[in-house]
Amino acid sequence: MNLIGEHIDYNDLPVFPMALQRAVRIALRPRDDGRVVLHNVSPDFPTVEFEIEPAIPPYVKGSWGNYVKAPANELARRFAIWRGFEGVLSSDLPVASGLSSSSALVNVVGLALAHINEVSTEVREFSPVMADAERYVGTRGGGMDQTISLGAKNRCAAHISFNPLRMRHVTVPDDWCFIVADTGKRAEKSGAAQTAYNLRRKECEEALRIVTGYVATANITDKLCIRYPELVKAVNADTLVEAAGQVLQGNLLRRFRHVVTEADRVEEAVDRVFAADVTGFGALMDASHASLRSDFHVSSAELDELVAVAREGGAAGARLTGAGFGGFIVALADRWTVGGVLETLVADYYERRGMADRIDDRLFVAVPSAGASFDRFRA
């Protein structure tokens, strides 16, 4: 779950997520051939069966099996893996929610195949492989989800930077409570939201190209900046937004403004955690959501309403988490106010919408948890 730094990992800018106490799990036995057979305990997802080969053809768009094929395809391409497995998958992660269930699925299959084919799973090497693998489904995402899912530590969030990949673990104060709440609206990154998601990345790239050209000729900095990380390091966000206003307009200006101000918020948020400043961190979450709503256009009426209800209930801050377009929000409270926030969310959102059933799946307090693991057992 991303605490702050949304839609900037694919711009190579640092982010600040944490892993949840929920998981995707596979019980498996290796095979002596290249067949992969994966059964799902949920009847909503049919058995996936395919052969490992250098270029594995995808299923139809939107099939859950493409997230199983994705790591197999990438590992076969990079490492010529040959050995498959038969397994059973279970999950308590909400699907299409903004909580990285797709990356968890890619990671768990990738870990299984890597271990039985003796491929290194060291996080700094393996995480970029899994990020590349997930693009098999057509979404041009970044590397945040895969990295935190693989490398997280208990009680910690992580400041993650890219190219080169680095993780700095930051202990979350014991009295901070991150509340995760479902709008009830699915956010299918492999479905309708995929085109909008990929368009945002394209717009960010185009905005960067134009602004870096202007910065290079307008004496704003004497450093060569061709990527977002160099640009935000060389020039402060206010100056960048002012400069962008000279050469960008409309959505390109809005996308650029979100990216550079969100990058600033990530760095400030880490400082607020070290200072145990729950109010300051909450204010940054509010600002992030406002930017995602007004500049990046990835919020929705349901997300905005749920954020507002959380704030009315006493949350220090709240924002959408994940790609947006639906899914979950994350709200911050402390141990003295968390009960009131939860009660308000139930009464003023879920009960009013007739969504109080399965409330434990829709609403819970996230626990900063360790990343993925692989255990060997023999019957």
C-alpha angles and dihedrals in degrees: 000000000000114000094189138340103074123187093358103096090079086054088058092248124137121267136192115222136147134207121248132227089248123091151179111234134191126195106198149165120211120242129216092230137051098267121123116198117177124179121195120215088216113084089215091074120059123218115279118219128172145137123255109240137150093270114023112199113232127238119242114302113280096026114138088221091072089070087055093047093045099075092038090054094048095045091047090050095047104031106017093236113187108177122091135187144215115232151155121234129207130175140183093188116112110247123235090005109120091257095110098253090150093054091046089055093048090048097048093050091043092051092049093051093042094052097048091045094045097243117153114257097190103148100236090052101034101043095065089049091055091046090055089045094057092057085071087084091058102256114123095215132159131241104263100098096049093045098051092042090056103034110032123129129214116271091009142105117202134229102216124193127181141223092051100029114231132170124200111189115218120192112234112226110259093235095053116103121195108201117205116204131181121223090203090237114113119229106206108193089183091049136039095340093055096081092048091047094050091046090057090055092049091050091050090052093048092048090050092051093053097043095047089053091052094044091052092057103034099065091243091133135358092218124097108245119183099148132052094248093057092043097053091043093053099041130035119243097250092054091046092051090048091049092047089055088065095059108018133062140174118004095352090060091046094050092048092048091052093049098051096040092045089052088056091049092054093057092045091047092058089053090050090055092051088049092047086232103159093173093052093047090048092053089054090052090052091050091048092053092048090052093047089050101043105026105026098033096214100121126093138206090262094050092048092049094048091049090051093049091051091051091048088052092058105270115156089224142338139196143164113272127209126015094328127217086116135327124094140346127210120219129187124223136149128242091268096052103030094089092056092049092051093048092050093049091051095046101038102036115017101036093043090054096043090247101122092111116099088014092163089064093047101043131029144136111257119231116209100242143181122269131249125313140184122220128190119215133168124210 
